[in-house]
Amino acid sequence: MRRALLHAKASLEIEGMFLTQQEDRLLTERAEGKIRYSEFLARAKEMARNV
């Protein structure tokens, strides 16, 4: 899962987009199964509101 996340981040960077530390941490926590999808979604929505 970590490898897939690294590939996705690399694809974003090729397009000139970069993840914040907060976004990276959220994705990592979800990929590692530390948080449920519902919590992931709620936190991602909150981040989007604060942009």
C-alpha positions as CSV (number, residue, x, y, z in Angstrom):
1,M,0.0,0.0,0.0
2,R,2.9,2.4,0.8
3,R,4.3,1.8,-2.6
4,A,1.0,2.7,-4.3
5,L,0.8,5.9,-2.2
6,L,4.4,6.8,-3.3
7,H,3.5,6.3,-7.0
8,A,0.3,8.4,-6.6
9,K,2.3,11.2,-5.0
10,A,4.9,11.0,-7.8
11,S,2.1,11.3,-10.4
12,L,0.8,14.4,-8.6
13,E,4.2,16.0,-8.5
14,I,4.8,15.4,-12.2
15,E,1.6,17.4,-12.8
16,G,2.9,20.2,-10.5
17,M,0.7,19.4,-7.5
18,F,2.1,18.7,-4.1
19,L,0.5,17.3,-0.9
20,T,0.7,19.2,2.4
21,Q,2.1,17.4,5.4
22,Q,-1.5,17.2,6.8
23,E,-2.8,15.6,3.5
24,D,0.1,13.2,3.4
25,R,-0.4,12.1,7.0
26,L,-4.2,11.6,6.4
27,L,-3.5,9.4,3.3
28,T,-0.9,7.4,5.1
29,E,-3.1,6.8,8.1
30,R,-5.9,5.6,5.8
31,A,-3.6,3.4,3.8
32,E,-2.2,1.8,6.9
33,G,-5.7,1.1,8.3
34,K,-5.3,3.4,11.3
35,I,-8.5,5.3,10.5
36,R,-11.8,4.2,9.0
37,Y,-13.1,5.5,5.7
38,S,-15.7,7.6,7.4
39,E,-13.1,9.4,9.5
40,F,-10.9,9.8,6.4
41,L,-13.8,11.4,4.5
42,A,-14.8,13.7,7.3
43,R,-11.2,15.0,7.8
44,A,-10.7,15.4,4.0
45,K,-13.9,17.4,3.7
46,E,-12.8,19.6,6.6
47,M,-9.4,20.2,4.9
48,A,-11.2,21.1,1.7
49,R,-13.3,23.6,3.5
50,N,-10.2,25.3,4.9
51,V,-8.5,25.8,1.6
